[in-house]
Amino acid sequence: MFSFVLQSGNFSLTSTSPS
């Protein structure tokens, strides 16, 4: 999941919304 967040560039956004 974290990997995807980094690639997406929305660490902050994904951090709150794992969706």
MARBA-3410 file (N, C-alpha, C, O; in Angstrom, 1 decimal):
19
0.8,-1.2,0.0,0.0,0.0,0.0,0.9,1.3,0.0,0.7,2.2,-0.8 ~ 1.9,1.3,0.9,2.8,2.4,1.0,3.5,2.7,-0.3,3.6,3.8,-0.7 ~ 3.9,1.6,-1.0,4.6,1.7,-2.2,3.7,2.5,-3.2,4.2,3.4,-3.9 ~ 2.5,2.1,-3.3,1.5,2.8,-4.2,1.4,4.3,-3.9,1.3,5.1,-4.7 ~ 1.4,4.6,-2.6,1.3,5.9,-2.1,2.4,6.8,-2.6,2.2,7.9,-3.2
3.6,6.2,-2.5,4.8,7.0,-3.0,4.7,7.2,-4.5,5.0,8.3,-5.0 ~ 4.4,6.2,-5.2,4.2,6.3,-6.7,3.1,7.3,-7.0,3.3,8.1,-7.9 ~ 2.1,7.3,-6.3,0.9,8.1,-6.6,1.3,9.6,-6.3,0.9,10.5,-6.9 ~ 2.2,9.8,-5.3,2.6,11.1,-4.9,1.6,11.7,-4.0,1.5,12.9,-3.8 ~ 0.8,10.9,-3.3,-0.2,11.4,-2.4,-0.1,10.8,-1.0,-1.0,10.3,-0.4
1.2,10.8,-0.5,1.5,10.2,0.8,0.6,10.8,1.9,0.0,10.0,2.7 ~ 0.5,12.1,1.9,-0.4,12.7,2.9,-1.8,12.3,2.7,-2.5,12.0,3.7 ~ -2.3,12.4,1.5,-3.7,12.1,1.2,-4.0,10.6,1.5,-5.0,10.3,2.2 ~ -3.1,9.7,1.0,-3.3,8.3,1.3,-3.2,7.9,2.7,-3.8,7.0,3.2 ~ -2.3,8.7,3.4,-2.1,8.4,4.8,-3.4,8.5,5.6,-3.6,7.7,6.5
-4.2,9.4,5.2,-5.5,9.5,5.9,-6.6,8.6,5.2,-7.4,8.1,5.9 ~ -6.5,8.4,3.9,-7.4,7.6,3.2,-6.7,6.4,2.5,-6.2,6.6,1.4 ~ -6.7,5.3,3.2,-6.0,4.1,2.6,-6.7,3.6,1.3,-6.3,2.7,0.6 ~ -7.9,4.2,1.0,-8.6,3.9,-0.2,-7.7,4.0,-1.4,-8.2,3.7,-2.5
END
